[in-house]
Amino acid sequence: MGQKMGQKTGDQKMDGQQAGGQQMKGQKMGGQKMGAGDGTGGGTGLTDVASGTLTDDQKTELAAMAEEEKLAHDLYVAFDEQYDATVFTRIAKSETKHLDAVRILLERYELTDPTVGLAAGEFVTDDTQALYDTLLAEGSVSLDAAMEVGRTVEETDIADLTTANEDVTAPDVLKVYERLLAASEKHLVAFGG
């Protein structure tokens, strides 16, 4: 598995909008409302954090982060339903908050959210869809296998966030990436990594 969980989506046309269009708020995902709020950052610690400037590559990376957070969320919800393990319940809730924070950034930078309107387990990019399907199948074998998938997802997130953090100067994006990185490190430990 490569560094990036799925193909980047910043330049794709989604739901009739070009990348850079407005995000739609409050969409349902897998029966659970995962809206981004009003874009002010309330509840995420972003209210008083300034925006900055992002390169086209950084914008693409930010959109890809939304897919990564959704992938993690959807896998953990599926595993929680299958195994009824509290670790998946807790971390799935955390992934919801992570996706909310990324969605606020997508709205601030007027980028299209590649996860809007998609049901659980559905993704806009073929690579992310294939990865989800593979990881779901691997984790559905046993609880131990699901925990291994959790470790794989979190290790990949850590690598991707570390790389994404290197060149970003926008204060709000840095803050979110740093929080996501810290959370992924905790999740890795929770999955036995």
Stockholm file with secondary structure:
# STOCKHOLM 1.0

chainA/1-193         MGQKMGQKTGDQKMDGQQAGGQQMKGQKMGGQKMGAGDGTGGGTGLTDVASGTLTDDQKTELAAMAEEEKLAHDLYVAFDEQYDATVFTRIAKSETKHLDAVRILLERYELTDPTVGLAAGEFVTDDTQALYDTLLAEGSVSLDAAMEVGRTVEETDIADLTTANEDVTAPDVLKVYERLLAASEKHLVAFGG
#=GR chainA/1-193 SS CCSSSSCCCTTSCBTTBCTTSCCCCSCEETTEECCCTTSSCTTTTCTTCCCCCCCHHHHHHHHHHHHHHHHHHHHHHHHHHHHCCHHHHHHHHHHHHHHHHHHHHHHHTTCCCTTTTCCTTCCSSHHHHHHHHHHHHHHTSCHHHHHHHHHHHHHHHHHHHHHHHTTCCCHHHHHHHHHHHHHHHHHHHHTTC
#=GC SS_cons         CCSSSSCCCTTSCBTTBCTTSCCCCSCEETTEECCCTTSSCTTTTCTTCCCCCCCHHHHHHHHHHHHHHHHHHHHHHHHHHHHCCHHHHHHHHHHHHHHHHHHHHHHHTTCCCTTTTCCTTCCSSHHHHHHHHHHHHHHTSCHHHHHHHHHHHHHHHHHHHHHHHTTCCCHHHHHHHHHHHHHHHHHHHHTTC
//
